[in-house]
Amino acid sequence: MTVLYSELQVAGWAETGDRIGLDDVTYRADNDKAFTLPCHIADPEIFFADSDLEINAAKSLCAPCPMRSACLEGALSRQEPCGVWGGELFEDGQVVARKRRPGRPPREAEKSGDEVAA
């Protein structure tokens, strides 16, 4: 099943103000251009995946997309809470390099000569 991002949007929320709505980026279902975009050909779950492998696959799907920069601009304006938008990973409305994993962050290995005096 193929789902347009615009079908996931709450109707009317981005029609006013400075937010860029999904219809401006991914087109409406009645527009043939909508289903030419890589995000509509792929499984939508890949854009909201947890694994680095799937996240990188989603980013690579965005690379040739003609709407990449508009998608990124729109996601920034909407402060998307999560997912890959415009080839970038979002978390809490911000672009992040990597998805934070649950639990305590790993300890950094001690480097010789870089120890801090207590």
C-alpha positions as CSV (number, residue, x, y, z in Angstrom):
1,M,0.0,0.0,0.0
2,T,1.3,3.5,-0.9
3,V,0.5,6.4,1.4
4,L,1.1,10.0,0.7
5,Y,2.7,12.0,3.5
6,S,0.0,14.6,2.9
7,E,-2.6,12.0,3.9
8,L,-1.0,11.7,7.3
9,Q,-1.2,15.5,7.9
10,V,-3.9,16.9,10.1
11,A,-6.1,18.9,7.7
12,G,-5.5,22.7,7.7
13,W,-2.8,22.9,10.3
14,A,-0.2,24.5,7.9
15,E,-2.5,26.6,5.8
16,T,-1.6,29.8,7.7
17,G,1.6,31.1,9.2
18,D,5.1,30.3,8.2
19,R,4.9,26.5,8.2
20,I,5.2,24.8,4.8
21,G,2.6,22.1,4.5
22,L,3.2,18.7,3.0
23,D,1.0,19.4,0.0
24,D,3.5,22.0,-1.0
25,V,6.3,19.4,-1.0
26,T,4.8,16.0,-1.9
27,Y,1.8,17.0,-3.9
28,R,-1.8,15.7,-3.4
29,A,-3.0,12.2,-4.2
30,D,-4.8,13.5,-7.3
31,N,-1.6,14.8,-8.8
32,D,0.3,12.3,-10.9
33,K,3.6,13.8,-9.8
34,A,3.1,12.6,-6.2
35,F,3.9,9.0,-7.1
36,T,7.1,9.9,-8.9
37,L,8.8,10.9,-5.7
38,P,11.1,8.3,-4.1
39,C,9.3,8.6,-0.7
40,H,6.1,7.4,-2.3
41,I,7.6,4.5,-4.1
42,A,9.4,3.1,-1.0
43,D,7.9,1.7,2.2
44,P,7.1,4.7,4.4
45,E,8.3,2.9,7.5
46,I,11.9,3.3,6.3
47,F,11.7,7.0,6.8
48,F,10.9,6.5,10.5
49,A,13.1,3.5,11.2
50,D,15.4,3.0,14.2
51,S,18.3,1.2,12.6
52,D,21.2,3.1,11.1
53,L,21.1,0.9,8.0
54,E,17.5,1.8,7.3
55,I,18.0,5.4,8.1
56,N,20.9,5.6,5.7
57,A,18.8,3.8,3.1
58,A,16.1,6.4,3.5
59,K,18.6,9.2,3.2
60,S,19.9,7.7,0.0
61,L,16.4,7.6,-1.4
62,C,16.2,11.4,-0.8
63,A,19.5,12.1,-2.7
64,P,18.1,12.3,-6.2
65,C,14.7,13.6,-5.3
66,P,13.8,16.9,-7.0
67,M,11.9,18.0,-3.9
68,R,14.7,17.4,-1.5
69,S,15.5,21.0,-0.6
70,A,11.8,21.9,-0.4
71,C,11.1,18.9,1.8
72,L,14.0,19.8,4.2
73,E,12.8,23.4,4.3
74,G,9.3,22.3,5.1
75,A,10.4,19.9,7.8
76,L,12.4,22.6,9.5
77,S,9.4,25.0,9.3
78,R,7.1,22.4,10.8
79,Q,9.8,21.2,13.4
80,E,9.1,17.6,12.5
81,P,9.4,15.5,15.6
82,C,11.2,12.5,13.9
83,G,12.0,10.8,10.7
84,V,14.1,11.4,7.6
85,W,13.0,14.5,5.7
86,G,14.9,16.1,2.7
87,G,17.8,13.6,3.3
88,E,18.3,14.6,6.9
89,L,17.4,12.9,10.1
90,F,15.1,14.8,12.5
91,E,14.6,14.3,16.2
92,D,12.6,16.7,18.3
93,G,12.3,19.2,15.5
94,Q,16.1,19.4,14.9
95,V,18.4,17.9,12.4
96,V,20.7,15.3,14.1
97,A,23.6,13.4,12.9
98,R,22.6,10.1,14.4
99,K,19.5,8.7,16.2
100,R,20.0,8.5,20.0
101,R,19.6,5.0,21.2
102,P,17.6,4.2,24.4
103,G,19.6,3.8,27.6
104,R,22.8,5.3,28.9
105,P,25.3,6.6,26.4
106,P,28.4,4.5,26.0
107,R,31.5,5.4,27.9
108,E,34.3,6.9,25.9
109,A,37.5,4.9,25.9
110,E,40.2,6.6,28.0
111,K,42.9,8.1,25.8
112,S,46.5,8.0,27.1
113,G,47.8,11.5,27.7
114,D,44.3,13.1,27.7
115,E,43.5,12.4,31.3
116,V,42.1,15.3,33.3
117,A,43.6,16.0,36.7
118,A,41.1,15.7,39.5
